[in-house]
């Protein structure tokens, strides 16, 4: 919910962002790679908060 990664992915794939949040949490706890993937996606996914 910090960078909006799960919300953006959920909107793109038309699934509930809560499922993606749980998947990232499981990946973080099980493999440790969830945080790295989340941060990479936070940098790659464009933001919808444009300042005019």
C-alpha positions as CSV (number, residue, x, y, z in Angstrom):
1,X,0.0,0.0,0.0
2,X,3.0,2.2,0.3
3,X,3.9,2.5,-3.4
4,X,0.6,1.2,-4.9
5,X,2.3,-1.7,-6.6
6,X,-0.4,-4.3,-5.7
7,X,-3.2,-1.9,-6.5
8,X,-1.7,-1.2,-9.9
9,X,-1.1,-4.8,-10.7
10,X,-4.5,-5.8,-9.5
11,X,-6.1,-3.2,-11.7
12,X,-4.0,-4.3,-14.7
13,X,-4.7,-8.0,-14.2
14,X,-8.3,-7.4,-13.0
15,X,-7.9,-9.2,-9.7
16,X,-8.2,-8.2,-6.0
17,X,-5.1,-6.4,-4.8
18,X,-5.4,-8.2,-1.4
19,X,-4.5,-11.5,-3.1
20,X,-1.3,-9.8,-4.5
21,X,-0.5,-8.4,-1.1
22,X,-0.8,-11.8,0.5
23,X,1.4,-13.3,-2.3
24,X,4.1,-10.7,-1.7
25,X,3.9,-11.3,2.1
26,X,4.3,-15.1,1.5
27,X,7.2,-14.5,-0.9
28,X,8.9,-12.2,1.7
29,X,8.5,-14.7,4.5
30,X,9.3,-17.9,2.5
31,X,11.9,-16.8,0.1
32,X,13.0,-13.3,1.1
33,X,12.6,-12.1,-2.5
34,X,9.2,-10.5,-2.1
35,X,10.7,-7.2,-0.9
36,X,13.2,-7.0,-3.7
37,X,10.6,-7.7,-6.3
38,X,8.2,-5.2,-4.7
39,X,10.9,-2.5,-4.7
40,X,11.8,-3.2,-8.4
41,X,8.1,-3.0,-9.4
42,X,7.7,0.2,-7.4
43,X,10.4,1.8,-9.6
44,X,9.1,0.3,-12.8
45,X,5.4,0.9,-12.5
46,X,4.5,4.5,-13.5
47,X,2.7,6.6,-10.9
48,X,-0.8,8.0,-11.5
49,X,0.0,11.0,-9.2
50,X,1.1,13.6,-11.7
51,X,1.6,17.1,-10.4
52,X,0.5,19.9,-12.9
